[in-house]
Amino acid sequence: MTCFRFRHVLPALVLLGATSVLAQPAPSASGQSQAESQQFKARVDEAARALGSEPRLKKVSEQKRQQMSEFVIGNMLFTLLHESAHGLVNQMELPVLGREEDAADAFATVTILKVGTAVSHGVLVEAAKAWFLTTKRARAQGEKEDFYDAHGLDEQRAYQIVCLMVGSDKKQFKDLADQTNLPEDRQDSCWNDYANASWSWDKVLQPHRRTSEQSKQQIEVTYAPGKGDFDLYERVFRSVGMLEIVASHFADNYAWPHPIGLEMAACGEINAQWQPPNRKVVLCYELAQDFAQLYRDYGQDWEAPPQSKWRLLRWWKR
């Protein structure tokens, strides 16, 4: 229930500028939010330079390493939010109607949409792209779809991210919907998907919102030693400060009944999960490495599946 099973890859994470960007309500395009986005963008640029020292990525051009950094970091943040949704369900004893995995995807997507910046929108594009690439790799390697899995099919998850984006603002994301060949009648119904997802998460979380009189719960952030192949990924995520961003948001906004943890570590497998006994989310360095390899092998000259006709939109502020 709490394990986010990645078929070689994971969905995607919020590239934000500072901890305050994640706070409610969503910020406007103010000078402050733009400065925060540029600050975070600078950290991602630094990560791209660091990836240049990875022997397996030396043949990747500087521009592609930049795009790879956005892809990897964005997907890791999306996954962190997905797994944190399992933590909220577990710790707050929230009701879930339907599959919890679907609800967790919706939480991650809606949370990112409410940030409301060009950078956060770009994260969701990268997340959807990851699921399309995962499908492409699985087919190339002769893997069959697991129709019995707790998660939806990869392309379904990709299109649901697109649908929630369209549902939040059809005019703004009309081009994305058309480029993914999302049918017009489905575009028209996506507002209901977004409204339900947003209202439902707001409703169940409202009693657990932290008031100004309540002290903040402790959220421990840990970057375990990467060692060997994963030392680079430890250094990259430490410099970006992804766990700190999310930890600050969760401490500010929710009255957690117990201390929780957010951790990155070498796990011996490609995975990420909420661990109820330990009350923490664990993201594996192996997952970040797999994202990089997925982009290297399938993402550099990637074209959408024939039924999608999708090209990746670039939402970054230049």
N, C-alpha and C positions, 0 to 999 in steps of 0.2 A: 504493500500500500504506500509506503513512504519512499521507496526506492525509485528514482527516476532512471529507468533503464535506457541506456543509450545504445542504439545500434550503430556503434562506431562514432557517434557524434551526438551533440546536444543542441538544444535550441538556444536562444540568445539573450543578452544582458545589457543593462542600461549604461551607455557611455555618458556620464554626467560630469559636471565640473566641480561640484563641491557638495557636501552633505546637505546643505539647505535646499538644494535643487529638488530633493525627493520629498520635501515637506508638503503637506496639504495647506491651502489649495495649490493647484498648479500655477507656477509663476508665469507672468507675462514676459514678452520679449523685452525685458528691461535691460539697461546697461549692465546691471549686476549679473543677471542670468547669462548674458552674452559673455561677460568676463569669466564667469565660472566655467562655461562651456569651453572657452578658449584655453583656460587653465588645464582642464582635463584633457583636451585635445593635445596639448603640449606633452602631457604624460604618455599619451598613446604614441605620439611621434617618437618619444624616447624609447618606448617599447619596440617600435619598428626598427630602430637602429640596433637595439640589443639583439633582435632576432637575426640580424645580419651576421652575428658571430656563430650561429648555429650551423654546423657543417652541412647538415642535410638541406639547409635552406639557402646556401650560398649562391646557388644558380638562379634564385628568385630575384628579380629586379627590385630596386629600391621602392618603386611605386607599388609593386605587387606585395612587398613586405608591409608597406603601409596599410594596404587594403586587408592583408592577412591579419594584421594587428587589430584592426577594427572588427574583423570577423570573429577572431578568437575571443577578444575581450568582451565584445558585445554578447556573444553566445554564452560565455561563462556567467555574465551578470544575469542574463535571462534565466539561466539554470538556477542560479543562487536564489532568485525570487521565486521560481517554481518550487524549489525544495523548501523554502521558507514558508510557503503557503501550507505545505504539509505540517510544518511546525505550528503554525497558527491553529490549524484544525485540531491538532493533537493537544496543544497546551491550553487553548481556550475552550476545548470541547465543543467545537462548532458543528452544527448539522450540515450534511452534504447531501443534496438531492442529485442523483446521477453519479457518474464516475468521478472519483476524487482527482484523478490525473487530469481530466478535462477542466475541473474547477481550478486546479493549480496553474494550468496554462492560462486560463482566463485571468486569474489574479495577477500573474506576471505581466500579461499584455495590458490590462486595464491600468495597473500601477504605472507602467512606463508611459502609456498614453496621457495620463494625468500630469506627467512632468511637463509635457506640452512644448518641448523644444525641438529644433531641427535635429539635434544630436540624438535625442531619445527616439524620435521617429526613425532615424537611421538604424538604430539598434534593432527595431522590430523588422525592418527590411532584411537585415542580416540574419535574424532568427528564422524568418520564413525561407530565406535562401538556403540556410543550413539544412532544413528538412527536404528541400528539393534535391540538394546535393547528396544527402544521405540516401535518398531513393535511387539516384543515379548510380552511386557506388554499389548499393546492394544488388541492383540489377546487373551491373558489370561483373560482380563477383558471384552471380548465380544464386543469390539468397532469395528465399521465398518470404512473402509477407506473413506475419503472424497474426492471423485474423482473431485469434483467441486472446491476444495480449491485453493487458489492463490499459494500455495507451491506445489512442487512435492511430490509424495508418499515417505514415510520415507526411504524405502530401495533403491529407486531410488536416493535419495540424498546421501545415504551412498556410493553407487556404483559410483556416479559422483565424489565424493571426491577421491576414489580409482583411477578412470580413469584419473583425472587430475594429480595425483601423477605419474601414469605410463606414461602419456604423457610427463611429464617433464623429466623423465629419466627411460626408460623402463628397462634397465639393473639393475639399483639400486632397483627398486620396483617390479621386476619380481616375487619374492617370494610372495609378498603381493597380486599381481594380481592372482597368481595361487591358493593361499590359500583362496581367496574369490570366486574362481571359475569363474573369469571373463574370458569369452571365448577368445581364441587366436585372432580371427578376430577382436573382440572389442579392445583387447589390441593394436593391430596394428593400429587402427584408433584413439586411444586416443591422439596421438601426435597432431592431428588436433584440438581436443577439447582444449588442453592446449595452443596451439599456438594462436588459436582464442581468448581465454579468456585473455591471457597475453597481446597480441597485442592490443586488443580492449580497455582494461582498461588503458594501457599505452597511447594509442592514445587520448582518451577522457580526460585524466588527464594531459597530457603534457602542455596544455596552462595554467594550474592552479598550476604548480609546483612553489614553492617559490624560487626565486633567492637570491643570497647572499646579494643583495642590498635591498631586501624587509625585513621589520621588521616582527617578528613572531606575529601571531594572538594569542590573549588570549584564552586559553582553560582551563576552570575551572573544577577542579576535586572535587567531593563531595562524601563522604561516610556518608550518613544520619544515624542517630542512629538506630541500629537494634532493640533494646528493646525486652526483653523476649526471645522468641524462636530464634530470628535472631541476637542476640548480638554476638554469636559465629561467624557467617558468616561475620559480620561487622569487627570483630577483625582479622579474617583470611585474608580477602582481603586487609585490611589496611596494614598488615604486608608484604603481597606479593607485594603490590604496582602495581597491574595490571593496574589500570586506569592511573597512572602516566606514565607507559611505553608507552601506546598507545597515550596518550596526547602529550608526547614529540615527538613521531614519526610524528604525524599529524601537530604539530606546525613547526617542522623542514622542512617538505617536501611539504606542501600545503599552497597556498595563499588564505586562507579562507576570504570571503568577510565580514563576521561578526564573533564576538566571539561565540564560541560554548561551550557546557558543556558535561561532562561525569559523570554520577551519578549512585551510587548504593543506593537502598532504599527499605524499606518495602512497597509493593504496594497493598497488599490485594488480590493478584492473582499471578499465575505463569506466568510470561511474561517478555518481554524486547521489547523496541521500540525506534525508532527515533521520537521525538516530534517536528514537524516543528514550531509550535507557540513559543515554548521555545528554539528552536535550541539546543537540547541536546538529548543524548542517555541515556535512563534509563534502568538499569538492576535491576531486582527485587531479593531481598534476597530469596524470595520464590522459585525462579528458582534454585538457588544454593542448597537449601534444597531438592528440588525435584530431582536434579541430584544425591545427596547423597543417597536418598531413592531408586532411580532407580538402582543404583549400588548395594546397600545393598540387594535389593529384587531379582534382575535379573542378576547382573554382576559378582558376586563372583565365581560362578561355571558355567559361561556362555559358551555355545557352539554355534557356528554359525548356522543359519538355514541350513537344509539339502542341499539346493541348493547352499550354500556358501562354506561349509567345511572350515570355516575360524577360525583360532586361532589368538588371539591377539599377534602381534609382540611387543617385548620390545625394544624400540629404545634408552632407557636412557643410558647415559654414567655412568658406575658404577665405 
